[in-house]
Amino acid sequence: MTEPEILLDPTAERTAAERPRAARPQRLEGLTVGLLDISKPRGDVFLGRLEERFGERGIEVKRYRKPTFTRIAPTELQQQMAAECSVIVEGLAD
């Protein structure tokens, strides 16, 4: 039997919260993939390469950027991404 997977939340939670993992799509074809740049150096380079690779497969991509990496994405941005995308990839880089 395998051990349960533990994911740590990088936000400043005082107590650990248990959350179920979001369901993953079986395939990306026909879906819109959102790429969220958190505004750390070179994150745009990483996400640019992902955009190229998704484009090679004919997958629609939308790009987003947080104003600063020190705070969570503004509610309006989160709502926009949720309305426009099926899947989000958040790019972390330095």
C-alpha positions, 0 to 999 in steps of 0.5 A: 500500500502506498503512503498518502501524498502530502502537499504543503500550502505555501500560504500563511495558514495557521493550521493545516487544511485538508483539501481534495486534489482537483480532478485532472483532465484526461487530455488537453486537446479541446481545452484552454490552458491558462499560464499564470506568471507570478511575476518572479524573474524568468517565470515568463521564459519558462511559461513562454516555452510551455506556450510554444510546446502547447501551441505545437499540439494545437492547444489554445493558451491564454497568458496571465500575470500577477502584479507581484509574487508577494501576494495571492492573485487578485480576486478579479484575476482568479475569476477571469482565469476560471471563466476563460480556462479549463486548466491553469499552469502556474509558473514559478522561477528565479 
